[in-house]
Amino acid sequence: MADLHVTPIGDLIEHDTSIDGQCACGPTDKLVKRDDGSIGWLTVHHSLDDREASEG
């Protein structure tokens, strides 16, 4: 689904960025406006080592 994936570096798992894959992290899909005015998908993957909790 996504045109672009953002994944955490050095996480506990290798994140699935395939077109039809279902990543274990439960990524969030967002519609984003491209520079040319068109709309695309951005998939943001979540870390499984809880680093977001400490980045607060």
C-alpha positions, -999 to +999 in steps of 0.1 A: +000+000+000+027+025+009+049+045-015+074+050+013+082+032+046+099+047+077+113+019+099+133+020+132+170+012+129+183-016+150+150-028+163+142-062+178+127-075+144+132-069+108+102-049+096+081-061+066+081-034+040+067-055+012+037-042-007+013-069+006+031-076+039+017-072+073+044-061+097+042-073+133+046-037+146+012-026+134+024+003+113+004+035+107-005+046+072-007+082+064-018+101+033+008+127+024+009+154-003+039+151-026+059+181-039+041+178-073+007+181-055-003+144-059-012+123-029+008+092-017+010+068+012+036+069+040+038+039+063+054+046+097+066+014+115+067+013+153+097+000+173+092-031+194+119-022+219+098+007+235+123+034+224+094+058+218+086+057+255+120+070+265+121+097+237+091+114+252 
